[in-house]
Amino acid sequence: MRPALLDHVGRLKDDELPAYVYDLPALREHVQAIRAALPKRVELLYAAKANSDPLVLRTLAGHVDGFEVASGGELSHVRALFPDIPVAFGGPGKTEAELTQALDARVERLHVESEQELRLLTSVLGDRSVDVLLRVNLSVDIGQVALAMGGHASPFGMDPVQLDRCLNVLAAEPRVRLRGLHLHLASGLRARNQLRLIDKVLDWARDWAGQRGITLAEVNVGGGMGVDYTRPQEVFDWAGFGAGLRPILARHPHVRIRIEPGRSVTAYCGWYVSEVLDIKFSRGQAFAVLRGGTHHLRTPAAKQHSQPFEVIPDDVWLRPWDRPQAHDEPVTVVGQLCTPKDVLARRVMVDRLRVGDRVAFALAGAYAWNISHQSFLMHPRPTFHHLDDAEVPAPDPYVRQMS
Ligand SMILES: Cc1ncc(COP(=O)(O)O)c(C=O)c1O
C-alpha cells in the first residue's frame, strides 16, 4: 500500500469500518499507462460491470474511448453521468424495454447476442437506426483461463453457423448497420494468450467476411485481461500486449480493434479495509473474525481464492484482559456471516495478527462490492472513500447513494 493511501486508511475512524477506499490518482496513472501502451488503432472501452462507482467512472472517462454496459440499469447510470460519452451495450437477454432504451440513448454500438435479439431490435426501431456488432462464440482453444465464456457450448453470442441468418435479417433492415463482430471469449488471460487468441480471431473474421463480401470495419475482441490474485504486484503486461498487437494490426490494415477490459483496469485501485473482532483457535488452527465479510467483498468466495491483504497494526489495547492474537502461523480470515463459505483468505501466514488490528484487502476495485450479497444478515454497509484527486469533481448525489 503506497504511503498516501496508508495514511488515508490510518485516519479512518473505527465507526467507518468496514470501508472501501478507492485510490483515484493511482487509477488515473494506471489507465494512462494502459492507453499509452496501446496502438492508436485500438479503441479502449471500460466494462462498467467491473465497478461502476461514479468517481471511478469519472476518473476513467477522459482516458477511455467509451464505456461498455450490460444492462438498462448500467446504461441509465452511465448516461446520467456522461450524456455524450460513446457507449456500447452488450450482454445476453436484452429485453424489449432495454433495446428501446438503447435506441433512445443513442448507444454507439449494440452487441447483438442472437437472431431473436436482432429481430426484437428491428421490431422496436421506429424511425431510429443503430450500429451493431454480432457477438460470435468461436470454436477456438482458449487454454487454461479463470473463466471461459466461449470456445465451447455457452449462452453467450452465436455459433458461427448462426451468423448467416442474422445477415439475412440485416439485409432486409438497412437501419441496423453491421459494423463488425464482437468476441469476448474468456477472463483471466495473460498477455501472450490474449494475443494468440486475437490473432486467431482476426484471421477467422477476415475469412468469414471475405467469403460473404462483407467489409468489417471493426472487431471488438472483448476484455478478460488477467489479474493475478496470488501476485498482486504482477500487473497484466500492457506494454507487451500493445507491442504484440502492432504486427497483428499490420496484417489487418483496414480493421479497427476494440477492447473492453474491466477487472484489469480497476481491480488495483480498490481496497476493502476492516478490523479484527476476534482471534480464535479451533483444533489447533487460527481464525481471525473480521467486521464485515464476503457480503461486502464476495470476490474470494466467487473465485475461490485467498484475497491478498496487508495487516495495519493498531497498538492501542485498553481492555483489562490479554489481547487475543496469532503469531507466525497460518490464519484463516473470515467474516461475520453464519456460513463456512464466508472466507476471505484461507490459511495465510502472518507474522502477527491481533484483535483490533486493521486488515486491508488489495485488488478490491473490480467485481467486489457490486457483486456481493449485500443484504444477507443485515449487517451495516461499508462506508466509501475516495483518495482525493483535484481533477475529479465529486458528483454529490451519487456519492451519497453509494454510502
Ligand atoms: C462481454 C464482456 N465484455 C467485457 C467483460 C469484462 O471482462 P474483464 O473484466 O474480465 O476484463 C465481460 C465480463 O464478463 C463481458 O462479459
Boltz pocket constraint, residues with backbone or C-beta under 6 A from the ligand:
constraints:
  - pocket:
      binder: B
      contacts: [[A, 47], [A, 50], [A, 68], [A, 90], [A, 91], [A, 184], [A, 186], [A, 187], [A, 188], [A, 222], [A, 223], [A, 224], [A, 225], [A, 260], [A, 261], [A, 262], [A, 263], [A, 264]]
      max_distance: 6.0
